Structures are given as C-alpha cells and as structure tokens.
Amino acid sequence: MSRFWSDQVAGLVPYTPGEQPKIADLLKLNTNENPYGPSPKALEAIRAAAGDSLRLYPDPESTALRQGIARRYGVKPEQVFVGNGSDEILAHVFHGLFLHSGRPLLMPDISYSFYRTYCRLYQVPYEIVPLANDFSIRVSDYTAPRAVAPAGIIFANPNAPTGMGLPLTDIEAIARANPDTPVVIDEAYIDFGGESAVSLLQRNDNLAVIHTFSKSRALAGMRVGFAMAAPEMIEGLVRIKDSFNSYPLDRLAQAAALAAIEDDAYFDATCAAVVRSREHLVQRLNDLGFEVLPSQANFIFARYPGMEGADLAAALRARHILVRHFALPRINQFLRITVGTESDCERLYTQLVQIIGAQ
Ligand SMILES: *Cc1c(COP(=O)(O)O)cnc(C)c1O
C-alpha cells in the first residue's frame, strides 16, 4: 500500500501466473507450454528480422501477419485483430465490448481465472454460471431467455482448466440465442482436438474467437495472439488498441508469427504428437486409478481419489516436476498437468507410481 497509488490499485486482485523457477533438471508441466520448440522457419524469420530495421517502429497494423492469419483461416484481414499475447486481446475485449452498465457478463465458475481479473480491472459487472456436476458447460444456462440481454458471454473452448470441449452446434445455439450480445470463445487450446468456431463467423456477427501462438505454435515467449470476428467488432478492438498502445507487436514477433502460421507441416506434426502423448498418458493414469476429465487440450485435469491435490503437487515438486494446482472450490483435488513429450510423460508417470505406491 502506498499513498502514491490511484484509488483503484489497492482494490485490484492481480492474476497469478504459473511459476517459472530456475531449477536445473526441472520438468515444467504447469503452464501448458509446448514441449516442442517453435517452427524452425519462425526462428529463421526472427534471425532475419534482427537487424538494422529494429531502429524503426514496427507496422502498427501488423498487416502482413493479419493477411497470413486471414489466409490460413479463410477470413478477410479486416476480420483479424492481433495483440501482444491473447491476454492483451482479452483485456481489450473486456474494456471494449463487455462494459455496459446494468448488464452483466456471463462466464462459468470454473474457467480461465484471468476473466475475473479483467472484470475487476475494468469494473465489468459479471454473473457466474456454474458448470454442471460433470464439469461440462450447460448450454441451456446460456440460451434461456433473460429480462435483459447479457453484456457479454465468455468461456474457453476447450475449457480451462478442465480441458473439456463443447461442439460447434452448442456454440452456435448460444450465439443465436443472444444476438445482441458479444459471445467470445477463447480457443487457446483448440488445435489439440477441438473444432474452431471460426467457421461460424460468417453467419454470426456477434461471435468472436480468440487464438494464441503460445500453446500450439510454441511461441509463448514472443507474446502473440489474435482474434477473429466480424469487421465491426474488430474495429472496436482497434479503437481500444490505438487508445492504449499502437505498436503491441514488435518486428520480431510479427515476423516469427507470420512464418509460424505458414508452416502447416510443422504445426500438424507437433500438435499430433502432443495429442498422441495425451491419449497414452490418460490411459496410463486411468489404469493407475486416477480420474481424468476428457481432454481436448494439451493438458489434462486429473485427481487421485483419497489424496489432496495440494499434497500430490507438493510431492511432484519435491521430485522436480511442476504441475498446477488451484486451491478453489470444486476443483481442489484436481491437478492440471501439461502434456509434454513422450519422455516427459514417462518421467511424470514413473514419479506418480512411486508417490502413490508410498501412500
Ligand atoms: C494460455 C491462455 C491464454 C493466454 O495466452 P497468451 O497468448 O500467452 O496471453 C488465454 N486463455 C487461455 C484459456 C489460456 O490458457
């Protein structure tokens, strides 16, 4: 607390990111980073961009990158917004689309915790919609008629930290039932087995999807995310961006992301490898007695009946394996575990066998 803080700062509850400790031999399965590196073409593009031109400001509109993303997803460049990580885009969405006095934003009780952080930062009123008992999103909760239209609807698909996905028919039903409400689908993990709602944008001008280069494209360190929606919605985000920071993506980030989005072969191969390791890991953990929620992401959400999540996370940490535990109602017993390479999964499995055997 300082007398120099603004009236708002003392009341903020910042998001807590997964830790990035510097311990040798550490297996980091706590922040859903990609175990495979970025596309070699992205690294080449970064090296090529690291020259004298860095004295110049980058393209404020990231034109080439937006065109590349538009080509990849079959939309128009005016339908693409890029930001310094999808977290920044989410911030602009909360600020630019969800703030309507007297109308609450709807979101699940269990979802990406940054959503509540942004509600507090931008003072967006919100209403929590609990997931069903099996941790699925209950579509009828979002399609039932309401006295006032919600100011917005947001959730991750696949959801985080559950990993569970919602089919496109359900996404479209939610969008159709709320024609005057921006419905924002955070597709951070969509490339590991989900179906992107980008195909629904044509028919639903209230829908927006948000992607990141941090997970499936292994560029968390570059900070690049993008949103796709109808041009009018994108224009609202551009207005916010140009009132905040005109140059959110530096030259290296724009070059790396463009090369990565064009390297389909590397992308397909690495995503498929993660999915294979996930299926193998899920099967082995089930055999060990774990309950694992059905995952379409690059992480699994699992619990071992009879053992506290915090204790299991601590035991793994003592063995130099980091996973994520959320001390929150309903999910206190669960761990969110990033799917690594086959040998990462092997190391995790071996340690879990020992921890559980010692019980
Ligand atoms: C990782 C993650 C993000 C943030 O991604 P960045 O692009 O690295 O900011 C957003 N939403 C969800 C659900 C995530 O898991």
The ligand as a MOL file (V3000), in Angstrom:
LIG
                    3D

  0  0  0     0  0            999 V3000
M  V30 BEGIN CTAB
M  V30 COUNTS 15 15 0 0 0
M  V30 BEGIN ATOM
M  V30 1 C -2.6340 -19.5550 -22.1270 0
M  V30 2 C -4.0160 -18.9790 -22.2010 0
M  V30 3 C -4.2400 -17.6830 -22.6640 0
M  V30 4 C -3.1360 -16.6860 -22.8210 0
M  V30 5 O -2.3570 -16.8260 -23.8540 0
M  V30 6 P -1.2500 -15.7510 -24.2330 0
M  V30 7 O -1.4620 -15.5830 -25.6740 0
M  V30 8 O 0.0400 -16.3770 -23.8690 0
M  V30 9 O -1.5140 -14.4760 -23.4790 0
M  V30 10 C -5.5410 -17.2530 -22.8200 0
M  V30 11 N -6.5830 -18.0360 -22.4970 0
M  V30 12 C -6.4150 -19.2630 -22.0080 0
M  V30 13 C -7.5920 -20.0790 -21.6540 0
M  V30 14 C -5.1220 -19.7620 -21.8410 0
M  V30 15 O -4.9330 -20.9510 -21.2910 0
M  V30 END ATOM
M  V30 BEGIN BOND
M  V30 1 1 1 2
M  V30 2 1 2 3
M  V30 3 2 2 14
M  V30 4 1 3 4
M  V30 5 2 3 10
M  V30 6 1 4 5
M  V30 7 1 5 6
M  V30 8 2 6 7
M  V30 9 1 6 8
M  V30 10 1 6 9
M  V30 11 1 10 11
M  V30 12 2 11 12
M  V30 13 1 12 13
M  V30 14 1 12 14
M  V30 15 1 14 15
M  V30 END BOND
M  V30 END CTAB
M  END
